[in-house]
Amino acid sequence: MWWRSANIALALNMIFIFALLSILQATLTRPGIAGIILTIGIAVDANVLIYERIREELRSGRTVLAAVDTGYKLALATIVDSNLTTLLVAIILFSFGSGPVKGFAVAMSIGIVTSLFAALMLTRLMVIAWLRKARPTGLNI
């Protein structure tokens, strides 16, 4: 179940992106689609970072719940740093770009914000809820 949380969060991330684009009445162009595809890559990368940290903690002998908690805490700084750097670039692109570049920047900015929320909050909520319900003695990560 723990690995399904990343897939569910990715699907919810896409729903959030399209919902926010719809609320903003943004037109989805090819550069906007490229921004969304880049966002998918960023979201997958965040989940990979989190689960690699959890794997490292499990190897060091921590319990499952402690490994998950520590894994999320250790991955947080790296994920936030990379996403904020990318968001800064998107803001610069929006400020100095023209039509298609602005569309790319808007889609990417929305995607980064929703990706941070989905990767850090939703997956953690789902994994912790599953761990408390199932109480596994080990994880195959």
C-alpha positions as CSV (number, residue, x, y, z in Angstrom):
1,M,0.0,0.0,0.0
2,W,2.8,2.5,0.8
3,W,3.8,2.7,-2.8
4,R,0.3,3.4,-4.0
5,S,0.3,6.7,-2.1
6,A,2.8,8.2,-4.6
7,N,0.5,7.2,-7.5
8,I,-2.6,8.6,-5.8
9,A,-0.7,11.8,-4.9
10,L,0.4,12.2,-8.5
11,A,-3.1,11.7,-9.8
12,L,-4.4,14.2,-7.3
13,N,-1.6,16.6,-8.2
14,M,-2.8,16.6,-11.8
15,I,-6.4,17.2,-10.7
16,F,-5.2,20.1,-8.6
17,I,-3.3,21.6,-11.5
18,F,-6.2,21.4,-13.9
19,A,-8.6,22.7,-11.2
20,L,-6.4,25.8,-10.6
21,L,-5.8,26.4,-14.3
22,S,-9.6,26.3,-14.7
23,I,-10.2,28.6,-11.8
24,L,-7.7,31.1,-13.3
25,Q,-9.4,30.6,-16.7
26,A,-5.9,29.9,-18.2
27,T,-5.7,28.6,-21.7
28,L,-3.8,25.3,-22.0
29,T,-1.2,25.7,-24.8
30,R,1.7,23.5,-25.8
31,P,4.1,25.4,-23.5
32,G,1.6,25.0,-20.7
33,I,1.5,21.2,-21.4
34,A,5.3,21.2,-21.3
35,G,5.1,22.9,-17.9
36,I,2.7,20.3,-16.6
37,I,4.9,17.5,-17.9
38,L,7.9,19.0,-16.2
39,T,5.8,19.2,-13.0
40,I,5.1,15.5,-13.2
41,G,8.8,14.8,-13.3
42,I,9.3,17.1,-10.3
43,A,6.6,15.3,-8.3
44,V,8.0,11.9,-9.2
45,D,11.5,13.1,-8.1
46,A,10.1,14.2,-4.7
47,N,8.5,10.9,-4.1
48,V,11.7,9.1,-5.1
49,L,13.7,11.2,-2.6
50,I,11.3,10.5,0.2
51,Y,11.3,6.7,-0.3
52,E,15.0,6.6,-0.7
53,R,15.4,8.3,2.6
54,I,12.9,5.9,4.2
55,R,15.0,3.0,2.7
56,E,18.2,4.4,4.2
57,E,16.5,4.7,7.6
58,L,15.2,1.1,7.4
59,R,18.7,-0.1,6.6
60,S,20.1,1.7,9.6
61,G,17.8,-0.4,11.9
62,R,15.0,2.0,12.7
63,T,11.4,0.8,13.2
64,V,9.0,1.2,10.3
65,L,7.2,4.2,11.8
66,A,10.4,5.9,12.9
67,A,12.0,5.3,9.4
68,V,9.0,6.9,7.7
69,D,8.9,9.9,10.0
70,T,12.7,10.5,9.7
71,G,12.7,9.8,6.0
72,Y,10.1,12.6,5.4
73,K,12.0,15.0,7.7
74,L,15.3,14.4,5.9
75,A,13.8,14.7,2.4
76,L,11.9,17.9,3.3
77,A,14.9,20.3,3.0
78,T,16.0,18.9,-0.4
79,I,12.5,18.9,-1.9
80,V,11.7,22.4,-0.7
81,D,15.0,23.7,-1.9
82,S,14.7,22.2,-5.4
83,N,11.1,23.3,-5.8
84,L,11.7,26.9,-4.6
85,T,14.6,27.2,-7.0
86,T,12.4,26.0,-9.8
87,L,9.6,28.3,-8.7
88,L,12.0,31.3,-8.7
89,V,13.0,30.5,-12.3
90,A,9.3,30.3,-13.2
91,I,8.7,33.7,-11.7
92,I,11.6,35.1,-13.7
93,L,10.3,33.5,-16.9
94,F,6.9,35.0,-16.2
95,S,8.3,38.4,-15.5
96,F,10.5,38.7,-18.6
97,G,8.8,36.3,-21.0
98,S,6.1,36.8,-23.6
99,G,2.9,34.8,-24.4
100,P,4.0,31.2,-24.7
101,V,6.8,31.6,-22.1
102,K,4.3,33.1,-19.6
103,G,1.9,30.2,-20.2
104,F,4.8,27.7,-19.5
105,A,5.7,29.7,-16.3
106,V,2.1,29.8,-15.0
107,A,1.6,26.1,-15.5
108,M,4.9,25.2,-14.0
109,S,4.3,27.5,-11.0
110,I,0.9,26.0,-10.3
111,G,2.4,22.5,-10.7
112,I,5.3,23.2,-8.3
113,V,3.0,24.4,-5.6
114,T,0.5,21.5,-6.0
115,S,3.4,19.1,-6.2
116,L,4.9,20.3,-2.9
117,F,1.5,19.9,-1.3
118,A,0.9,16.4,-2.7
119,A,4.4,15.0,-2.1
120,L,4.9,16.3,1.4
121,M,1.4,16.4,2.8
122,L,-0.9,13.9,1.0
123,T,1.6,11.0,0.7
124,R,2.7,11.4,4.3
125,L,-1.0,11.4,5.4
126,M,-1.7,8.3,3.4
127,V,1.4,6.4,4.4
128,I,1.0,7.2,8.1
129,A,-2.7,6.2,8.0
130,W,-1.8,2.9,6.4
131,L,1.0,2.3,8.8
132,R,-1.2,2.9,11.8
133,K,-3.9,0.6,10.4
134,A,-1.8,-2.2,9.1
135,R,1.1,-2.1,11.6
136,P,3.6,-3.8,9.4
137,T,6.8,-5.1,10.9
138,G,8.8,-4.3,7.7
139,L,8.6,-2.6,4.3
140,N,9.8,-3.8,1.0
141,I,11.2,-0.6,-0.4
